[in-house]
């Protein structure tokens, strides 16, 4: 089964298991800056890319997301391209919200 995961903020379910745990981890990867996790400074996404022009930032951030999910949540396999969701209010502010479709392999 394929699941869509976005970078929307949600609460953490500390008791999550199985598919729910994997999807929660992928969402966490999409929203956590590199260097912000104690004892795992290389974990997650390099958000300094966000200061680049939007097309360049999206390309590099896509590569970072692929790398981070591959390295830190091997139970999730990305299927399809990384998408960036924008609404009209965010586009002038330069905000991007990544979304990814994953297949969970337990």
Buried (B, 14 or more C-beta within 10 A) or exposed (E): EEBEBBBEEEEEEEEEEEBEBBBBBBBBBBBBEBBEEEEEEEBBBBBEBBEEEBEEBBEBBBEBBBEBBEEBBEBBBBEEEBBBEBEEEEEEEEBBBBBBBBBBEE
